[in-house]
């Protein structure tokens, strides 16, 4: 479960980076993806997995 959470976070960050540079008019969705990815990473760090 922990590895899956980390993988999802990394994928979301990659999508955010691509979306920010490829389509700068993406709006709030790109930033929502970034926030979700950061939350997923923080949960993994807090749980110590």
PLY file of the C-alpha trace (Angstrom):
ply
format ascii 1.0
element vertex 49
property float x
property float y
property float z
element edge 48
property int vertex1
property int vertex2
end_header
0.00 0.00 0.00
2.81 2.41 0.86
4.61 1.83 -2.42
1.38 2.40 -4.33
0.78 5.67 -2.51
4.31 6.82 -3.29
3.91 5.82 -6.95
0.66 7.77 -7.24
2.31 10.83 -5.70
5.21 10.68 -8.15
2.87 10.24 -11.12
0.77 13.21 -9.99
3.86 15.40 -9.67
5.01 14.40 -13.16
1.55 15.17 -14.58
1.61 18.52 -12.78
5.02 19.42 -14.22
3.99 18.42 -17.73
0.70 20.26 -17.43
2.34 23.41 -16.10
4.73 23.68 -19.06
2.74 22.10 -21.89
-0.64 23.63 -21.12
-0.28 26.72 -18.93
-4.01 27.37 -19.28
-4.96 24.21 -17.36
-6.16 26.25 -14.42
-6.85 24.91 -10.97
-6.81 21.22 -11.88
-3.03 21.20 -12.20
-2.61 22.76 -8.79
-5.11 20.36 -7.23
-3.00 17.47 -8.56
0.09 19.00 -6.96
-1.63 19.38 -3.60
-2.84 15.75 -3.71
0.68 14.57 -4.54
2.20 16.56 -1.68
-0.38 15.21 0.76
0.36 11.65 -0.38
4.10 12.15 0.14
3.56 13.73 3.56
1.36 10.84 4.65
4.08 8.41 3.62
6.74 10.36 5.54
4.57 10.73 8.65
3.74 7.02 8.69
7.46 6.27 8.42
7.07 3.75 5.64
0 1
1 2
2 3
3 4
4 5
5 6
6 7
7 8
8 9
9 10
10 11
11 12
12 13
13 14
14 15
15 16
16 17
17 18
18 19
19 20
20 21
21 22
22 23
23 24
24 25
25 26
26 27
27 28
28 29
29 30
30 31
31 32
32 33
33 34
34 35
35 36
36 37
37 38
38 39
39 40
40 41
41 42
42 43
43 44
44 45
45 46
46 47
47 48
